[in-house]
Amino acid sequence: MLLGGVNDSAPHARELARRLGGRRVKVNLIPLNPAPEIPFAAPTPEAVDDFCRILAEGDVMVSVRRARGQDILAACGQLHLKRDAAPTPVAS
């Protein structure tokens, strides 16, 4: 998971590429899906692209999961935030 300003920089990507170089791995980059209750920011699209490029240049297979459902807080990592009270039993 890439967190804006936390682990999304070029030095982070180079270190990850160094540690994984030469191994049969695939990195699935997941940019944070922001929500008011999450105390971190999403990385910029440019930071995600740079991170991905650096890994690829380091011969690390990489993909990026693009967010869907952010507008309704249904993206990966956001659903757990929408906890309602226990459902009210239906009278019979």
N, CA, C and O atoms as a CHARMM CRD file, in Angstrom:
* protein
*
  368
    1    1 MET  N      0.84800  -1.15900   0.00000 PROA 1      0.00000
    2    1 MET  CA     0.00000   0.00000   0.00000 PROA 1      0.00000
    3    1 MET  C      0.89600   1.22500   0.00000 PROA 1      0.00000
    4    1 MET  O      1.79000   1.35600   0.83600 PROA 1      0.00000
    5    2 LEU  N      0.65100   2.11200  -0.93600 PROA 2      0.00000
    6    2 LEU  CA     1.41200   3.36100  -1.00000 PROA 2      0.00000
    7    2 LEU  C      0.65500   4.45200  -0.25900 PROA 2      0.00000
    8    2 LEU  O     -0.51400   4.71900  -0.53600 PROA 2      0.00000
    9    3 LEU  N      1.33900   5.07000   0.68000 PROA 3      0.00000
   10    3 LEU  CA     0.78400   6.17100   1.46300 PROA 3      0.00000
   11    3 LEU  C      1.50800   7.44700   1.06100 PROA 3      0.00000
   12    3 LEU  O      2.73700   7.49900   1.08000 PROA 3      0.00000
   13    4 GLY  N      0.75900   8.46200   0.70200 PROA 4      0.00000
   14    4 GLY  CA     1.34500   9.72400   0.28100 PROA 4      0.00000
   15    4 GLY  C      2.24200  10.33100   1.34800 PROA 4      0.00000
   16    4 GLY  O      1.81200  10.55700   2.47900 PROA 4      0.00000
   17    5 GLY  N      3.49200  10.59200   0.97900 PROA 5      0.00000
   18    5 GLY  CA     4.44300  11.21500   1.89800 PROA 5      0.00000
   19    5 GLY  C      5.00400  10.27700   2.95000 PROA 5      0.00000
   20    5 GLY  O      5.77700  10.71100   3.80400 PROA 5      0.00000
   21    6 VAL  N      4.63600   8.99800   2.91200 PROA 6      0.00000
   22    6 VAL  CA     5.11200   8.03900   3.91200 PROA 6      0.00000
   23    6 VAL  C      6.05700   7.02200   3.27200 PROA 6      0.00000
   24    6 VAL  O      7.18200   6.83400   3.73300 PROA 6      0.00000
   25    7 ASN  N      5.58900   6.36900   2.20500 PROA 7      0.00000
   26    7 ASN  CA     6.41000   5.32800   1.58900 PROA 7      0.00000
   27    7 ASN  C      6.31100   5.33700   0.06100 PROA 7      0.00000
   28    7 ASN  O      6.49600   4.30100  -0.57700 PROA 7      0.00000
   29    8 ASP  N      6.02500   6.48400  -0.51900 PROA 8      0.00000
   30    8 ASP  CA     5.80100   6.57100  -1.96500 PROA 8      0.00000
   31    8 ASP  C      6.89900   7.29700  -2.73700 PROA 8      0.00000
   32    8 ASP  O      6.69700   7.67000  -3.89300 PROA 8      0.00000
   33    9 SER  N      8.04100   7.49900  -2.12000 PROA 9      0.00000
   34    9 SER  CA     9.09900   8.27500  -2.77200 PROA 9      0.00000
   35    9 SER  C      9.99000   7.40600  -3.65500 PROA 9      0.00000
   36    9 SER  O      9.96900   6.17800  -3.56700 PROA 9      0.00000
   37   10 ALA  N     10.77000   8.06200  -4.50300 PROA 10     0.00000
   38   10 ALA  CA    11.72600   7.35700  -5.35900 PROA 10     0.00000
   39   10 ALA  C     12.73900   6.56000  -4.53200 PROA 10     0.00000
   40   10 ALA  O     13.03400   5.42300  -4.90000 PROA 10     0.00000
   41   11 PRO  N     13.29200   7.09900  -3.42400 PROA 11     0.00000
   42   11 PRO  CA    14.21000   6.27700  -2.62800 PROA 11     0.00000
   43   11 PRO  C     13.55200   5.00700  -2.09400 PROA 11     0.00000
   44   11 PRO  O     14.19700   3.96000  -2.03400 PROA 11     0.00000
   45   12 HSD  N     12.28600   5.08300  -1.70900 PROA 12     0.00000
   46   12 HSD  CA    11.58000   3.88700  -1.25400 PROA 12     0.00000
   47   12 HSD  C     11.47600   2.86200  -2.38800 PROA 12     0.00000
   48   12 HSD  O     11.69700   1.66900  -2.18100 PROA 12     0.00000
   49   13 ALA  N     11.14000   3.34000  -3.57200 PROA 13     0.00000
   50   13 ALA  CA    11.01100   2.43600  -4.72300 PROA 13     0.00000
   51   13 ALA  C     12.35500   1.80000  -5.06200 PROA 13     0.00000
   52   13 ALA  O     12.42100   0.60400  -5.34500 PROA 13     0.00000
   53   14 ARG  N     13.41800   2.58600  -5.03500 PROA 14     0.00000
   54   14 ARG  CA    14.75200   2.03300  -5.33900 PROA 14     0.00000
   55   14 ARG  C     15.15700   0.99000  -4.30300 PROA 14     0.00000
   56   14 ARG  O     15.73800  -0.03600  -4.65800 PROA 14     0.00000
   57   15 GLU  N     14.86200   1.23400  -3.04700 PROA 15     0.00000
   58   15 GLU  CA    15.19700   0.26400  -1.99500 PROA 15     0.00000
   59   15 GLU  C     14.39900  -1.03000  -2.18000 PROA 15     0.00000
   60   15 GLU  O     14.94600  -2.12100  -2.02500 PROA 15     0.00000
   61   16 LEU  N     13.12900  -0.91600  -2.50500 PROA 16     0.00000
   62   16 LEU  CA    12.32200  -2.10300  -2.73400 PROA 16     0.00000
   63   16 LEU  C     12.84300  -2.86800  -3.94700 PROA 16     0.00000
   64   16 LEU  O     12.94700  -4.09400  -3.90700 PROA 16     0.00000
   65   17 ALA  N     13.16800  -2.16100  -5.01800 PROA 17     0.00000
   66   17 ALA  CA    13.71700  -2.80900  -6.21400 PROA 17     0.00000
   67   17 ALA  C     15.03500  -3.50800  -5.88000 PROA 17     0.00000
   68   17 ALA  O     15.29000  -4.60700  -6.37300 PROA 17     0.00000
   69   18 ARG  N     15.87000  -2.88700  -5.05400 PROA 18     0.00000
   70   18 ARG  CA    17.14700  -3.49500  -4.66600 PROA 18     0.00000
   71   18 ARG  C     16.90500  -4.78500  -3.88800 PROA 18     0.00000
   72   18 ARG  O     17.56400  -5.79900  -4.12400 PROA 18     0.00000
   73   19 ARG  N     15.95900  -4.73400  -2.96500 PROA 19     0.00000
   74   19 ARG  CA    15.69100  -5.91300  -2.13200 PROA 19     0.00000
   75   19 ARG  C     15.05100  -7.05700  -2.92200 PROA 19     0.00000
   76   19 ARG  O     15.26100  -8.22800  -2.60700 PROA 19     0.00000
   77   20 LEU  N     14.27600  -6.71300  -3.94500 PROA 20     0.00000
   78   20 LEU  CA    13.56600  -7.73900  -4.70100 PROA 20     0.00000
   79   20 LEU  C     14.25900  -8.14000  -5.99600 PROA 20     0.00000
   80   20 LEU  O     13.90500  -9.14900  -6.60500 PROA 20     0.00000
   81   21 GLY  N     15.24500  -7.35500  -6.42000 PROA 21     0.00000
   82   21 GLY  CA    15.91400  -7.60700  -7.69400 PROA 21     0.00000
   83   21 GLY  C     16.40600  -9.04400  -7.82500 PROA 21     0.00000
   84   21 GLY  O     17.00300  -9.59900  -6.90200 PROA 21     0.00000
   85   22 GLY  N     16.14300  -9.63500  -8.99100 PROA 22     0.00000
   86   22 GLY  CA    16.59900 -10.98400  -9.25200 PROA 22     0.00000
   87   22 GLY  C     15.69500 -12.07800  -8.70100 PROA 22     0.00000
   88   22 GLY  O     15.98200 -13.26100  -8.88400 PROA 22     0.00000
   89   23 ARG  N     14.62700 -11.71100  -8.04200 PROA 23     0.00000
   90   23 ARG  CA    13.69800 -12.71200  -7.48300 PROA 23     0.00000
   91   23 ARG  C     12.44800 -12.78500  -8.34000 PROA 23     0.00000
   92   23 ARG  O     12.07100 -11.81600  -9.00000 PROA 23     0.00000
   93   24 ARG  N     11.82300 -13.92800  -8.32000 PROA 24     0.00000
   94   24 ARG  CA    10.57100 -14.11900  -9.07000 PROA 24     0.00000
   95   24 ARG  C      9.40800 -13.65000  -8.20400 PROA 24     0.00000
   96   24 ARG  O      8.77900 -14.44000  -7.50000 PROA 24     0.00000
   97   25 VAL  N      9.14200 -12.38500  -8.26800 PROA 25     0.00000
   98   25 VAL  CA     8.04500 -11.79900  -7.48800 PROA 25     0.00000
   99   25 VAL  C      7.25600 -10.85100  -8.37200 PROA 25     0.00000
  100   25 VAL  O      7.72900 -10.41000  -9.42000 PROA 25     0.00000
  101   26 LYS  N      6.06100 -10.55200  -7.93600 PROA 26     0.00000
  102   26 LYS  CA     5.25600  -9.51800  -8.58500 PROA 26     0.00000
  103   26 LYS  C      4.74100  -8.60900  -7.48200 PROA 26     0.00000
  104   26 LYS  O      4.16800  -9.07400  -6.49700 PROA 26     0.00000
  105   27 VAL  N      4.94600  -7.33000  -7.65300 PROA 27     0.00000
  106   27 VAL  CA     4.47500  -6.33700  -6.69300 PROA 27     0.00000
  107   27 VAL  C      3.18100  -5.73500  -7.22400 PROA 27     0.00000
  108   27 VAL  O      3.12300  -5.26000  -8.35800 PROA 27     0.00000
  109   28 ASN  N      2.15800  -5.76100  -6.40200 PROA 28     0.00000
  110   28 ASN  CA     0.87600  -5.15000  -6.73000 PROA 28     0.00000
  111   28 ASN  C      0.78200  -3.86900  -5.90900 PROA 28     0.00000
  112   28 ASN  O      0.47700  -3.91300  -4.71700 PROA 28     0.00000
  113   29 LEU  N      1.04200  -2.73900  -6.54000 PROA 29     0.00000
  114   29 LEU  CA     0.98000  -1.45400  -5.83600 PROA 29     0.00000
  115   29 LEU  C     -0.47500  -1.05000  -5.63700 PROA 29     0.00000
  116   29 LEU  O     -1.26700  -1.03300  -6.58000 PROA 29     0.00000
  117   30 ILE  N     -0.80400  -0.72800  -4.40600 PROA 30     0.00000
  118   30 ILE  CA    -2.16700  -0.30700  -4.07800 PROA 30     0.00000
  119   30 ILE  C     -2.09000   1.08300  -3.45700 PROA 30     0.00000
  120   30 ILE  O     -1.75800   1.21500  -2.27900 PROA 30     0.00000
  121   31 PRO  N     -2.39300   2.12600  -4.23800 PROA 31     0.00000
  122   31 PRO  CA    -2.42200   3.46500  -3.65600 PROA 31     0.00000
  123   31 PRO  C     -3.54500   3.55600  -2.62500 PROA 31     0.00000
  124   31 PRO  O     -4.63200   3.01600  -2.83000 PROA 31     0.00000
  125   32 LEU  N     -3.27700   4.23400  -1.53400 PROA 32     0.00000
  126   32 LEU  CA    -4.28500   4.39900  -0.48600 PROA 32     0.00000
  127   32 LEU  C     -5.54000   5.03200  -1.05600 PROA 32     0.00000
  128   32 LEU  O     -5.47300   5.97400  -1.84600 PROA 32     0.00000
  129   33 ASN  N     -6.67500   4.50900  -0.65200 PROA 33     0.00000
  130   33 ASN  CA    -7.96000   5.12300  -0.96400 PROA 33     0.00000
  131   33 ASN  C     -8.32700   5.98200   0.24000 PROA 33     0.00000
  132   33 ASN  O     -8.68700   5.45000   1.29000 PROA 33     0.00000
  133   34 PRO  N     -8.24000   7.29900   0.10200 PROA 34     0.00000
  134   34 PRO  CA    -8.44500   8.16500   1.26300 PROA 34     0.00000
  135   34 PRO  C     -9.90000   8.18200   1.74100 PROA 34     0.00000
  136   34 PRO  O    -10.83900   7.97100   0.97300 PROA 34     0.00000
  137   35 ALA  N    -10.03900   8.43400   3.00700 PROA 35     0.00000
  138   35 ALA  CA   -11.34800   8.61600   3.63900 PROA 35     0.00000
  139   35 ALA  C    -11.10900   9.49200   4.86400 PROA 35     0.00000
  140   35 ALA  O    -10.00300   9.50300   5.40500 PROA 35     0.00000
  141   36 PRO  N    -12.11800  10.21900   5.30700 PROA 36     0.00000
  142   36 PRO  CA   -11.92800  11.12300   6.43900 PROA 36     0.00000
  143   36 PRO  C    -11.36600  10.45100   7.69300 PROA 36     0.00000
  144   36 PRO  O    -10.62300  11.07800   8.44800 PROA 36     0.00000
  145   37 GLU  N    -11.71300   9.18700   7.92000 PROA 37     0.00000
  146   37 GLU  CA   -11.27500   8.50700   9.13200 PROA 37     0.00000
  147   37 GLU  C     -9.85800   7.93500   9.03100 PROA 37     0.00000
  148   37 GLU  O     -9.31200   7.46700  10.03000 PROA 37     0.00000
  149   38 ILE  N     -9.25800   7.96800   7.84100 PROA 38     0.00000
  150   38 ILE  CA    -7.91600   7.41500   7.64100 PROA 38     0.00000
  151   38 ILE  C     -6.91400   8.55200   7.78100 PROA 38     0.00000
  152   38 ILE  O     -7.01300   9.54800   7.06500 PROA 38     0.00000
  153   39 PRO  N     -5.94800   8.42200   8.69200 PROA 39     0.00000
  154   39 PRO  CA    -5.03200   9.53500   8.96900 PROA 39     0.00000
  155   39 PRO  C     -3.86600   9.67000   7.99100 PROA 39     0.00000
  156   39 PRO  O     -2.84300  10.26200   8.33400 PROA 39     0.00000
  157   40 PHE  N     -4.00300   9.13400   6.78900 PROA 40     0.00000
  158   40 PHE  CA    -2.95600   9.22900   5.78100 PROA 40     0.00000
  159   40 PHE  C     -3.53900   9.79200   4.50300 PROA 40     0.00000
  160   40 PHE  O     -4.75500   9.80000   4.31200 PROA 40     0.00000
  161   41 ALA  N     -2.65800  10.26700   3.62300 PROA 41     0.00000
  162   41 ALA  CA    -3.08200  10.81000   2.33500 PROA 41     0.00000
  163   41 ALA  C     -2.76400   9.82400   1.22800 PROA 41     0.00000
  164   41 ALA  O     -1.87300   8.98400   1.35600 PROA 41     0.00000
  165   42 ALA  N     -3.50000   9.94000   0.15200 PROA 42     0.00000
  166   42 ALA  CA    -3.21500   9.12800  -1.02700 PROA 42     0.00000
  167   42 ALA  C     -1.96400   9.68200  -1.70700 PROA 42     0.00000
  168   42 ALA  O     -1.71000  10.88500  -1.65900 PROA 42     0.00000
  169   43 PRO  N     -1.19000   8.81300  -2.33400 PROA 43     0.00000
  170   43 PRO  CA    -0.05400   9.30400  -3.10900 PROA 43     0.00000
  171   43 PRO  C     -0.56800  10.00200  -4.37000 PROA 43     0.00000
  172   43 PRO  O     -1.67300   9.72100  -4.83400 PROA 43     0.00000
  173   44 THR  N      0.22300  10.89700  -4.91200 PROA 44     0.00000
  174   44 THR  CA    -0.17800  11.55000  -6.15700 PROA 44     0.00000
  175   44 THR  C     -0.05700  10.54300  -7.29500 PROA 44     0.00000
  176   44 THR  O      0.72200   9.59400  -7.20200 PROA 44     0.00000
  177   45 PRO  N     -0.81800  10.74100  -8.36500 PROA 45     0.00000
  178   45 PRO  CA    -0.68400   9.84700  -9.52200 PROA 45     0.00000
  179   45 PRO  C      0.75200   9.81800 -10.05400 PROA 45     0.00000
  180   45 PRO  O      1.23200   8.78000 -10.50900 PROA 45     0.00000
  181   46 GLU  N      1.43200  10.96600  -9.99200 PROA 46     0.00000
  182   46 GLU  CA     2.81900  11.02100 -10.45700 PROA 46     0.00000
  183   46 GLU  C      3.73700  10.16400  -9.58500 PROA 46     0.00000
  184   46 GLU  O      4.63600   9.49400 -10.09300 PROA 46     0.00000
  185   47 ALA  N      3.50600  10.18900  -8.26400 PROA 47     0.00000
  186   47 ALA  CA     4.32000   9.38100  -7.36100 PROA 47     0.00000
  187   47 ALA  C      4.10200   7.89300  -7.62800 PROA 47     0.00000
  188   47 ALA  O      5.05000   7.10800  -7.59700 PROA 47     0.00000
  189   48 VAL  N      2.85300   7.50600  -7.89100 PROA 48     0.00000
  190   48 VAL  CA     2.54700   6.10400  -8.19000 PROA 48     0.00000
  191   48 VAL  C      3.23100   5.69200  -9.48700 PROA 48     0.00000
  192   48 VAL  O      3.84600   4.62800  -9.56300 PROA 48     0.00000
  193   49 ASP  N      3.12100   6.53900 -10.50400 PROA 49     0.00000
  194   49 ASP  CA     3.75300   6.23700 -11.79600 PROA 49     0.00000
  195   49 ASP  C      5.26600   6.12300 -11.65800 PROA 49     0.00000
  196   49 ASP  O      5.87400   5.21500 -12.22300 PROA 49     0.00000
  197   50 ASP  N      5.88000   7.04200 -10.90700 PROA 50     0.00000
  198   50 ASP  CA     7.33100   7.00200 -10.70800 PROA 50     0.00000
  199   50 ASP  C      7.74900   5.74400  -9.95700 PROA 50     0.00000
  200   50 ASP  O      8.73400   5.09900 -10.31600 PROA 50     0.00000
  201   51 PHE  N      6.99800   5.39500  -8.91400 PROA 51     0.00000
  202   51 PHE  CA     7.29400   4.21000  -8.11600 PROA 51     0.00000
  203   51 PHE  C      7.23900   2.97400  -9.01700 PROA 51     0.00000
  204   51 PHE  O      8.13000   2.12500  -8.97400 PROA 51     0.00000
  205   52 CYS  N      6.21200   2.88300  -9.81300 PROA 52     0.00000
  206   52 CYS  CA     6.02800   1.76100 -10.72500 PROA 52     0.00000
  207   52 CYS  C      7.17400   1.70400 -11.74100 PROA 52     0.00000
  208   52 CYS  O      7.72400   0.63100 -11.98800 PROA 52     0.00000
  209   53 ARG  N      7.52900   2.82400 -12.31800 PROA 53     0.00000
  210   53 ARG  CA     8.60300   2.88200 -13.30900 PROA 53     0.00000
  211   53 ARG  C      9.92600   2.43200 -12.71300 PROA 53     0.00000
  212   53 ARG  O     10.66800   1.68000 -13.34400 PROA 53     0.00000
  213   54 ILE  N     10.22900   2.88700 -11.50200 PROA 54     0.00000
  214   54 ILE  CA    11.49200   2.52700 -10.84800 PROA 54     0.00000
  215   54 ILE  C     11.54800   1.02000 -10.59400 PROA 54     0.00000
  216   54 ILE  O     12.58500   0.39300 -10.81200 PROA 54     0.00000
  217   55 LEU  N     10.44700   0.43900 -10.13600 PROA 55     0.00000
  218   55 LEU  CA    10.43800  -1.00800  -9.92700 PROA 55     0.00000
  219   55 LEU  C     10.63600  -1.74300 -11.24700 PROA 55     0.00000
  220   55 LEU  O     11.41900  -2.69100 -11.31600 PROA 55     0.00000
  221   56 ALA  N      9.93800  -1.31700 -12.28900 PROA 56     0.00000
  222   56 ALA  CA    10.06300  -1.97500 -13.59300 PROA 56     0.00000
  223   56 ALA  C     11.49000  -1.86300 -14.12400 PROA 56     0.00000
  224   56 ALA  O     12.02400  -2.82200 -14.68000 PROA 56     0.00000
  225   57 GLU  N     12.10500  -0.69800 -13.95500 PROA 57     0.00000
  226   57 GLU  CA    13.49100  -0.52100 -14.39000 PROA 57     0.00000
  227   57 GLU  C     14.44600  -1.40300 -13.59300 PROA 57     0.00000
  228   57 GLU  O     15.53000  -1.73800 -14.07000 PROA 57     0.00000
  229   58 GLY  N     14.04600  -1.78000 -12.38200 PROA 58     0.00000
  230   58 GLY  CA    14.84000  -2.67600 -11.54400 PROA 58     0.00000
  231   58 GLY  C     14.50400  -4.14100 -11.77800 PROA 58     0.00000
  232   58 GLY  O     14.83900  -5.00200 -10.96400 PROA 58     0.00000
  233   59 ASP  N     13.83600  -4.41900 -12.90500 PROA 59     0.00000
  234   59 ASP  CA    13.45000  -5.78500 -13.27500 PROA 59     0.00000
  235   59 ASP  C     12.52600  -6.45000 -12.26100 PROA 59     0.00000
  236   59 ASP  O     12.59600  -7.65900 -12.04400 PROA 59     0.00000
  237   60 VAL  N     11.66500  -5.65400 -11.64700 PROA 60     0.00000
  238   60 VAL  CA    10.64500  -6.18500 -10.74200 PROA 60     0.00000
  239   60 VAL  C      9.31300  -6.10100 -11.48300 PROA 60     0.00000
  240   60 VAL  O      8.92300  -5.02900 -11.94600 PROA 60     0.00000
  241   61 MET  N      8.62000  -7.22600 -11.59400 PROA 61     0.00000
  242   61 MET  CA     7.30200  -7.22800 -12.22500 PROA 61     0.00000
  243   61 MET  C      6.35000  -6.46300 -11.30700 PROA 61     0.00000
  244   61 MET  O      6.28800  -6.72000 -10.10500 PROA 61     0.00000
  245   62 VAL  N      5.62300  -5.53500 -11.88300 PROA 62     0.00000
  246   62 VAL  CA     4.78500  -4.65900 -11.06300 PROA 62     0.00000
  247   62 VAL  C      3.47600  -4.35200 -11.77400 PROA 62     0.00000
  248   62 VAL  O      3.42700  -4.23700 -12.99800 PROA 62     0.00000
  249   63 SER  N      2.42200  -4.22400 -10.98400 PROA 63     0.00000
  250   63 SER  CA     1.13100  -3.76100 -11.48400 PROA 63     0.00000
  251   63 SER  C      0.59700  -2.75300 -10.48100 PROA 63     0.00000
  252   63 SER  O      1.02000  -2.71400  -9.32500 PROA 63     0.00000
  253   64 VAL  N     -0.33500  -1.94400 -10.94500 PROA 64     0.00000
  254   64 VAL  CA    -0.93800  -0.93200 -10.07500 PROA 64     0.00000
  255   64 VAL  C     -2.43800  -1.16600 -10.04300 PROA 64     0.00000
  256   64 VAL  O     -3.09100  -1.25200 -11.08300 PROA 64     0.00000
  257   65 ARG  N     -2.97000  -1.26800  -8.84200 PROA 65     0.00000
  258   65 ARG  CA    -4.42400  -1.40300  -8.69900 PROA 65     0.00000
  259   65 ARG  C     -5.01800  -0.00700  -8.72100 PROA 65     0.00000
  260   65 ARG  O     -4.72800   0.82000  -7.85600 PROA 65     0.00000
  261   66 ARG  N     -5.83400   0.23900  -9.69800 PROA 66     0.00000
  262   66 ARG  CA    -6.49800   1.53800  -9.81200 PROA 66     0.00000
  263   66 ARG  C     -7.79800   1.50200  -9.01600 PROA 66     0.00000
  264   66 ARG  O     -8.52600   0.51000  -9.04300 PROA 66     0.00000
  265   67 ALA  N     -8.07800   2.57200  -8.32400 PROA 67     0.00000
  266   67 ALA  CA    -9.23900   2.63500  -7.42700 PROA 67     0.00000
  267   67 ALA  C    -10.54500   2.71800  -8.19800 PROA 67     0.00000
  268   67 ALA  O    -10.66500   3.38000  -9.22900 PROA 67     0.00000
  269   68 ARG  N    -11.49700   2.02000  -7.65000 PROA 68     0.00000
  270   68 ARG  CA   -12.88100   2.11700  -8.12000 PROA 68     0.00000
  271   68 ARG  C    -13.75300   2.18500  -6.87900 PROA 68     0.00000
  272   68 ARG  O    -13.48400   1.50500  -5.88900 PROA 68     0.00000
  273   69 GLY  N    -14.78200   2.99100  -6.92700 PROA 69     0.00000
  274   69 GLY  CA   -15.71600   3.07800  -5.81300 PROA 69     0.00000
  275   69 GLY  C    -15.34600   4.09200  -4.74800 PROA 69     0.00000
  276   69 GLY  O    -15.98100   4.13700  -3.69400 PROA 69     0.00000
  277   70 GLN  N    -14.32200   4.91500  -5.00300 PROA 70     0.00000
  278   70 GLN  CA   -13.92100   5.90200  -3.98700 PROA 70     0.00000
  279   70 GLN  C    -15.02500   6.89800  -3.68200 PROA 70     0.00000
  280   70 GLN  O    -15.17500   7.33200  -2.54000 PROA 70     0.00000
  281   71 ASP  N    -15.78500   7.25700  -4.68200 PROA 71     0.00000
  282   71 ASP  CA   -16.80400   8.28600  -4.50400 PROA 71     0.00000
  283   71 ASP  C    -17.88600   7.88400  -3.50500 PROA 71     0.00000
  284   71 ASP  O    -18.57500   8.74200  -2.95500 PROA 71     0.00000
  285   72 ILE  N    -18.03700   6.57700  -3.27100 PROA 72     0.00000
  286   72 ILE  CA   -19.04000   6.11300  -2.30500 PROA 72     0.00000
  287   72 ILE  C    -18.38400   5.38600  -1.12900 PROA 72     0.00000
  288   72 ILE  O    -19.04000   4.62300  -0.42000 PROA 72     0.00000
  289   73 LEU  N    -17.09100   5.62900  -0.92800 PROA 73     0.00000
  290   73 LEU  CA   -16.30700   5.01300   0.14400 PROA 73     0.00000
  291   73 LEU  C    -16.40100   3.48700   0.10500 PROA 73     0.00000
  292   73 LEU  O    -16.48200   2.82800   1.14100 PROA 73     0.00000
  293   74 ALA  N    -16.38900   2.94200  -1.11300 PROA 74     0.00000
  294   74 ALA  CA   -16.46800   1.49100  -1.28600 PROA 74     0.00000
  295   74 ALA  C    -15.19600   0.92100  -1.89500 PROA 74     0.00000
  296   74 ALA  O    -15.17300  -0.24200  -2.29700 PROA 74     0.00000
  297   75 ALA  N    -14.14300   1.71800  -1.97000 PROA 75     0.00000
  298   75 ALA  CA   -12.88200   1.23700  -2.52500 PROA 75     0.00000
  299   75 ALA  C    -12.16300   0.38400  -1.48800 PROA 75     0.00000
  300   75 ALA  O    -12.50100   0.39800  -0.30500 PROA 75     0.00000
  301   76 CYS  N    -11.17400  -0.35100  -1.95700 PROA 76     0.00000
  302   76 CYS  CA   -10.39800  -1.23100  -1.07700 PROA 76     0.00000
  303   76 CYS  C     -9.90700  -0.45900   0.14700 PROA 76     0.00000
  304   76 CYS  O     -9.28800   0.59700   0.01600 PROA 76     0.00000
  305   77 GLY  N    -10.18500  -0.98800   1.32600 PROA 77     0.00000
  306   77 GLY  CA    -9.74700  -0.36100   2.56200 PROA 77     0.00000
  307   77 GLY  C    -10.73000   0.63200   3.15300 PROA 77     0.00000
  308   77 GLY  O    -10.54800   1.08400   4.28300 PROA 77     0.00000
  309   78 GLN  N    -11.77100   0.97700   2.40400 PROA 78     0.00000
  310   78 GLN  CA   -12.72400   1.96300   2.90100 PROA 78     0.00000
  311   78 GLN  C    -13.98300   1.33800   3.49100 PROA 78     0.00000
  312   78 GLN  O    -14.61500   1.93800   4.36100 PROA 78     0.00000
  313   79 LEU  N    -14.35500   0.16200   3.04200 PROA 79     0.00000
  314   79 LEU  CA   -15.62200  -0.42500   3.48700 PROA 79     0.00000
  315   79 LEU  C    -15.67700  -0.65100   4.98300 PROA 79     0.00000
  316   79 LEU  O    -16.74000  -0.51600   5.58900 PROA 79     0.00000
  317   80 HSD  N    -14.55300  -0.99200   5.58800 PROA 80     0.00000
  318   80 HSD  CA   -14.57300  -1.25600   7.03000 PROA 80     0.00000
  319   80 HSD  C    -14.91800  -0.01500   7.83900 PROA 80     0.00000
  320   80 HSD  O    -15.24100  -0.12100   9.02200 PROA 80     0.00000
  321   81 LEU  N    -14.85500   1.14900   7.22700 PROA 81     0.00000
  322   81 LEU  CA   -15.13700   2.39400   7.94800 PROA 81     0.00000
  323   81 LEU  C    -16.63600   2.63200   8.12800 PROA 81     0.00000
  324   81 LEU  O    -17.04600   3.40800   8.99100 PROA 81     0.00000
  325   82 LYS  N    -17.43700   1.97600   7.32900 PROA 82     0.00000
  326   82 LYS  CA   -18.88200   2.22900   7.34800 PROA 82     0.00000
  327   82 LYS  C    -19.59500   1.17500   8.17700 PROA 82     0.00000
  328   82 LYS  O    -20.40000   0.40400   7.65300 PROA 82     0.00000
  329   83 ARG  N    -19.30400   1.14100   9.45600 PROA 83     0.00000
  330   83 ARG  CA   -19.93900   0.17900  10.35800 PROA 83     0.00000
  331   83 ARG  C    -21.15900   0.83100  10.99300 PROA 83     0.00000
  332   83 ARG  O    -21.06200   1.88200  11.62700 PROA 83     0.00000
  333   84 ASP  N    -22.27500   0.20700  10.81600 PROA 84     0.00000
  334   84 ASP  CA   -23.49900   0.70300  11.44300 PROA 84     0.00000
  335   84 ASP  C    -23.70000  -0.03600  12.75100 PROA 84     0.00000
  336   84 ASP  O    -23.02400  -1.02500  13.03400 PROA 84     0.00000
  337   85 ALA  N    -24.61100   0.44500  13.52000 PROA 85     0.00000
  338   85 ALA  CA   -24.97700  -0.25600  14.75700 PROA 85     0.00000
  339   85 ALA  C    -25.56800  -1.60100  14.37600 PROA 85     0.00000
  340   85 ALA  O    -25.92700  -1.82500  13.22000 PROA 85     0.00000
  341   86 ALA  N    -25.66500  -2.48200  15.33800 PROA 86     0.00000
  342   86 ALA  CA   -26.22700  -3.80500  15.07600 PROA 86     0.00000
  343   86 ALA  C    -27.61000  -3.65200  14.46900 PROA 86     0.00000
  344   86 ALA  O    -28.37100  -2.77100  14.87000 PROA 86     0.00000
  345   87 PRO  N    -27.94200  -4.50100  13.50300 PROA 87     0.00000
  346   87 PRO  CA   -29.26000  -4.38000  12.86500 PROA 87     0.00000
  347   87 PRO  C    -30.38000  -4.61500  13.86200 PROA 87     0.00000
  348   87 PRO  O    -30.26500  -5.41800  14.78800 PROA 87     0.00000
  349   88 THR  N    -31.45000  -3.89700  13.64500 PROA 88     0.00000
  350   88 THR  CA   -32.62400  -4.04200  14.50000 PROA 88     0.00000
  351   88 THR  C    -33.38400  -5.28900  14.08200 PROA 88     0.00000
  352   88 THR  O    -33.69100  -5.46900  12.90400 PROA 88     0.00000
  353   89 PRO  N    -33.69000  -6.15100  15.04700 PROA 89     0.00000
  354   89 PRO  CA   -34.44100  -7.36900  14.67600 PROA 89     0.00000
  355   89 PRO  C    -35.80200  -7.01700  14.12600 PROA 89     0.00000
  356   89 PRO  O    -36.42600  -6.04200  14.54400 PROA 89     0.00000
  357   90 VAL  N    -36.25300  -7.81500  13.19200 PROA 90     0.00000
  358   90 VAL  CA   -37.56200  -7.60600  12.58800 PROA 90     0.00000
  359   90 VAL  C    -38.60000  -8.27800  13.46700 PROA 90     0.00000
  360   90 VAL  O    -38.45600  -9.44500  13.83200 PROA 90     0.00000
  361   91 ALA  N    -39.65000  -7.53500  13.80700 PROA 91     0.00000
  362   91 ALA  CA   -40.72100  -8.11400  14.64200 PROA 91     0.00000
  363   91 ALA  C    -41.49500  -9.13300  13.83000 PROA 91     0.00000
  364   91 ALA  O    -41.72400  -8.94900  12.63500 PROA 91     0.00000
  365   92 SER  N    -41.89900 -10.21800  14.49300 PROA 92     0.00000
  366   92 SER  CA   -42.65900 -11.26100  13.78000 PROA 92     0.00000
  367   92 SER  C    -44.10700 -11.26100  14.15300 PROA 92     0.00000
  368   92 SER  O    -44.87600 -12.07500  13.64100 PROA 92     0.00000
